[in-house]
Amino acid sequence: MKTLDVPFGKFWITANGEPIDFKIEDHTEESLACVKEVNPRYNIEKAYLLRPKLPSHFDELNVRISTDNQARYDYDDNICDEFFYGGQWLVDDYIVAITIYVDNGYLDQYGDYEADKLPGYIEVPDSFKDLLYFQVVYKKFSDYFTREEAGFYDDSLWWAM
């Protein structure tokens, strides 16, 4: 089974509960440039896109990102706008944002996310198969600015999406 290995665990993608192959794209450099443009004090450690490799034709699939240690995830906040949908969690000494892509249109209705589970797509038809992807962005919690420390909310993971 293919996994994305990060310092706080592993991620993989499932379709209807079964692990599937996916492409990992490292977007750290591009995401960090966006983050620094907003606030030079912001930082991220890594940013990845995970693109599921789905069959050419299917009726509907439930496509989710999974992890080996979700029990250790402590929900922090939602993280979404018209083009991504997900949440932000504290895991060990990291803060991580995990989102799905939505298109601000028809794909939005297939997004699924709740604080106690990672985001995914529910009953998505094959007409959207080339649009589906997950984003994973993280950094050490020690690099995260609290409102008390900095006088502002650290939304660096949001800007990295």
C-alpha positions, 0 to 999 in steps of 0.5 A, a space after each residue: 500500500 502506498 503511503 505519504 510518510 510524515 514525522 507524525 504518521 502515515 497517510 493513504 487514500 481509500 476508495 470505498 474503504 479499500 486503499 488505492 494508488 495515488 500521486 504525491 506532489 510536493 508543493 512546499 516551495 510554492 506554498 511557502 512563497 504564498 505564505 511568506 507573501 502574506 506575512 514574512 514571519 509565517 512558515 510551513 514545513 511541508 505541503 503536499 497534494 495527493 491525487 488519487 488514481 481512480 478507474 476510468 469509469 465508475 458509478 459513485 465512489 467514496 474517496 477519503 484520506 486516512 491515517 494510522 494515528 487519527 486517535 492522536 489528532 486533536 481538532 483545532 479549527 476548520 480550514 476552508 474557502 470556496 476552493 478547499 474544505 477541511 480542518 486543522 488538527 494538533 498531532 504530537 508536536 505538529 499542527 496539520 491542515 488537511 483539505 479536499 479540493 472543491 470547485 465552488 460549484 457542482 463538486 462541493 456537494 460531494 465534500 464530506 468533513 467533520 471535526 472527528 474525521 478527515 475530509 473526503 468525497 462521498 458518492 462522487 461520480 466519475 465525471 469529477 475523477 480528474 478534479 479530486 485531490 487532497 492537500 496536507 500541510 504541516 509545521 511544528 507547533 513551536 512555529 505556530 503563532 498564538 494570538 497571545 504571542 503575536 497579537 494575530 491569528 496564525 493562518 499560515 496553513 490556510 494560505 498554504 492551501 
